[in-house]
Amino acid sequence: MLTLVEFAMKFGKRLPRSWLAKIGNSEFVSKYIEDVRKKGFDNWYQLDNNIKMYFDPTDPHLLDMIDGKDPEQKVKEIFLENISNGDVVIDVGANIGDYTLIASKKVGSSGKVLAFEPLPETFSILKRNLQLNEVEHCLSFQKAVGEKPGMANLYKSNASGTMGHLDSSLNGQNLIKKNETEVVTIDEVLSSNHIENVNMIKIDVEGFEHEVLLGCLQSFKENKIKKILCEVHFEYLESKGISEKTIYDLLREHNFNITPISDRTPSRVHILATL
């Protein structure tokens, strides 16, 4: 009989992501995954850019990476082209750590990466992946990033997923309340860590990107942030009454030039903003 890991590797990568989400949200699979996560998945895989990651059968994006079909491969190549040895990089919405890990490899021991992931179970996988890759020059925080410091409710779209949201609903879909999380701002992070220059901030926060950018305003005024790679989820933004243009106007107001760096889908696009 196939184990869950073997089944996911054999069939999971062939299933539509919407099917995987439904399977992951089922009571049986959710309980199984939660129990296994507490012990930690033992299987890990060598991926592109010389990184290793622990296997999670409910993560479709990771299945794509393992299968050599990473949909964000082009974006990651541009991300790496825009950082150098010794740089400071901030990963907002680090998830299980693929961008954090490739950034850590690129900046080297003379650089620094700060990774933020609020969802407890996802943060646990992020920490394990950092340990697996023996990364020592990365600071990881189980916190969300937003417009102002404080506490906020954290939600999930399905019980076993690795993605957290700070909005209670997206496109009319009511999400599952998980727990509360601390929220910090980029301005606060740079000040408390005595960072005067950030070479790159990567933002992937599922429709919360406007709030993250509003928490950067003082740093923008002081020209502390040189580049931003942001996944703009305009479908989620529009469901909250925020237009895609609002993101671009805010960045251009602070002298950033904006370049789309991924194919536009019906719901999102990656942009690179540079001073």
C-alpha positions in Angstrom: 0.0 0.0 0.0 1.3 3.5 -0.9 2.1 5.8 2.0 0.6 9.3 2.0 3.9 10.7 0.9 4.2 8.2 -2.0 0.6 8.9 -3.0 1.1 12.6 -3.0 4.2 12.4 -5.1 2.6 10.0 -7.6 -0.8 11.5 -8.0 -0.9 14.8 -6.1 1.2 16.8 -8.6 -1.2 15.7 -11.4 -4.4 17.0 -9.6 -5.8 20.5 -10.0 -4.9 22.8 -7.1 -8.5 23.2 -6.3 -8.8 19.5 -5.8 -5.8 19.4 -3.6 -7.3 22.2 -1.4 -10.5 20.2 -1.0 -8.6 17.0 -0.1 -6.4 19.0 2.3 -9.6 20.5 3.9 -11.2 17.1 4.6 -11.5 16.2 8.2 -9.5 12.9 7.9 -6.5 14.4 5.9 -6.5 17.6 8.1 -6.2 15.5 11.3 -3.5 13.2 9.7 -1.4 16.1 8.5 -1.7 17.9 11.8 -0.5 14.8 13.7 2.4 14.3 11.3 3.4 18.0 11.3 3.8 17.8 15.1 6.3 15.0 14.6 7.8 16.7 11.5 8.0 15.3 8.0 11.2 13.2 7.6 11.3 13.3 3.8 13.2 16.1 2.2 14.1 16.9 -1.4 17.0 18.7 -3.2 15.6 21.5 -5.3 16.9 24.2 -7.7 19.3 26.8 -6.4 20.9 24.2 -4.2 18.3 24.3 -1.4 16.6 21.4 0.4 13.0 21.4 1.7 11.0 19.0 3.8 8.1 17.4 2.0 4.5 18.5 2.7 1.9 16.6 0.7 -0.8 19.3 1.1 1.4 22.0 -0.5 0.7 22.1 -4.3 3.5 24.8 -4.9 6.0 22.5 -3.3 4.9 19.6 -5.3 5.5 21.7 -8.5 9.0 22.6 -7.3 9.8 18.9 -6.5 8.6 18.0 -10.0 10.8 20.7 -11.6 7.8 22.8 -12.7 8.1 25.8 -10.3 5.6 28.3 -11.6 7.6 31.1 -10.0 11.0 30.0 -11.5 11.3 33.1 -13.6 10.4 35.4 -10.7 13.0 33.7 -8.5 15.7 34.2 -11.2 14.9 37.9 -11.3 14.8 38.0 -7.5 18.3 36.5 -7.4 19.6 38.8 -10.1 18.7 41.8 -8.0 20.5 40.8 -4.8 24.2 40.3 -4.1 26.6 38.9 -1.6 26.4 40.9 1.6 22.9 42.3 1.0 20.1 42.7 3.6 16.9 41.0 2.4 13.5 40.9 4.1 11.0 38.1 3.2 7.4 39.2 4.2 5.2 36.2 3.9 8.0 33.7 4.0 5.7 30.6 4.1 7.9 27.5 4.2 11.0 29.3 3.1 11.8 28.9 -0.6 12.6 32.6 -1.2 14.2 32.9 2.3 16.5 30.0 1.5 17.6 31.1 -2.0 18.2 34.6 -0.6 20.3 33.2 2.2 22.5 31.3 -0.2 23.0 34.4 -2.4 23.8 37.0 0.3 26.2 34.6 2.1 27.4 34.9 5.6 28.3 38.6 5.2 24.6 39.3 4.4 21.4 39.0 6.4 17.9 37.7 5.7 14.9 38.5 7.9 11.9 36.2 7.4 8.4 36.8 8.6 5.7 34.1 8.7 2.8 34.4 11.2 1.1 31.0 10.9 2.5 28.7 13.7 2.5 25.4 11.8 4.0 27.0 8.7 6.6 28.9 10.8 7.6 25.5 12.3 8.3 24.1 8.8 10.2 27.3 7.9 12.5 26.8 10.9 13.1 23.2 10.1 14.0 24.1 6.5 16.4 26.7 7.7 18.0 24.1 10.0 18.1 21.5 7.2 20.0 24.0 5.0 22.3 25.0 8.0 21.4 28.7 7.5 22.8 30.7 10.3 22.6 34.3 9.0 18.8 34.4 8.9 16.5 35.9 11.6 13.0 34.4 11.5 10.0 35.9 13.2 6.6 34.3 13.9 4.9 37.6 13.2 2.8 39.3 10.5 3.8 42.6 8.9 1.3 45.4 8.4 0.5 49.1 8.6 0.8 49.5 12.4 2.0 47.5 15.4 -0.5 45.5 17.4 -2.3 42.2 17.5 -4.6 40.8 14.7 -6.7 37.7 14.1 -5.1 35.1 11.8 -7.2 33.0 9.4 -6.8 30.0 7.0 -8.7 29.1 3.9 -8.5 25.4 4.7 -7.6 23.5 7.8 -4.4 21.8 6.6 -3.0 24.5 4.4 0.2 26.4 5.0 -1.1 29.8 4.1 -2.4 32.4 6.6 -4.5 35.5 6.0 -5.1 38.6 8.1 -8.4 39.3 6.4 -11.5 37.3 7.6 -12.9 36.8 4.1 -11.5 36.8 0.6 -13.8 37.2 -2.5 -16.8 36.4 -0.3 -15.3 33.3 1.1 -15.4 33.2 4.9 -12.1 31.9 6.3 -11.3 29.7 9.3 -10.1 31.7 12.4 -6.8 30.2 13.6 -5.4 32.3 16.3 -4.1 35.8 17.1 -0.7 37.0 15.9 1.6 39.9 16.5 1.8 42.5 13.8 4.9 44.6 13.2 5.8 47.3 10.6 8.8 47.4 8.3 9.7 50.8 9.8 9.7 49.3 13.3 11.7 46.3 12.2 14.4 48.4 10.6 14.6 50.7 13.6 14.8 48.0 16.2 17.4 46.0 14.2 19.5 49.2 13.4 19.2 48.5 9.7 19.9 51.6 7.5 19.8 49.9 4.1 17.6 47.1 2.7 18.5 45.9 -0.7 15.4 43.9 -1.3 12.0 43.2 0.3 9.9 40.4 -1.1 6.2 40.6 -0.3 3.7 37.8 -0.7 0.8 38.4 1.7 -2.3 37.3 -0.1 -4.0 40.7 -0.6 -2.5 42.4 2.5 0.3 44.1 0.5 -1.1 47.6 0.7 -1.0 47.4 4.5 2.6 46.2 4.4 3.6 49.1 2.2 1.9 51.6 4.4 4.1 50.3 7.2 7.2 51.3 5.2 6.4 55.0 4.8 9.2 56.4 7.0 11.7 54.0 5.5 10.6 55.2 2.0 11.1 58.8 3.0 14.6 58.0 4.2 15.4 55.9 1.1 16.3 52.9 3.2 14.6 50.4 0.8 16.1 50.0 -2.6 14.0 47.2 -4.3 10.7 45.5 -3.7 9.5 42.3 -5.3 5.7 42.1 -4.6 3.1 39.6 -5.7 0.0 41.9 -6.2 -3.2 39.9 -5.6 -5.5 42.4 -7.3 -8.5 40.1 -7.1 -8.2 40.0 -3.3 -7.5 43.8 -3.2 -10.6 44.5 -5.2 -12.7 42.4 -2.8 -11.6 44.8 -0.1 -12.2 47.9 -2.2 -8.6 48.6 -3.0 -7.5 48.9 -6.6 -4.3 47.6 -8.1 -3.5 51.2 -9.1 -3.4 52.1 -5.4 -0.3 49.9 -4.9 1.4 51.4 -7.9 0.5 55.0 -7.0 1.9 54.6 -3.5 5.2 53.1 -4.9 5.6 55.8 -7.6 4.9 58.5 -5.1 8.1 57.4 -3.3 10.1 57.3 -6.5 10.0 53.6 -7.4 9.9 52.4 -11.0 7.6 49.5 -11.5 8.2 46.5 -13.9 5.9 43.5 -14.2 8.0 40.4 -14.0 5.5 37.5 -14.4 2.7 36.6 -16.7 -0.5 38.2 -15.6 -3.2 35.8 -14.4 -6.8 36.6 -13.7 -5.9 37.2 -10.0 -2.3 38.3 -9.6 1.0 39.5 -11.0 4.5 39.9 -9.7 6.2 43.3 -9.9 9.7 44.6 -9.3 9.9 48.1 -7.9 13.3 49.8 -7.9 14.5 53.2 -6.8 
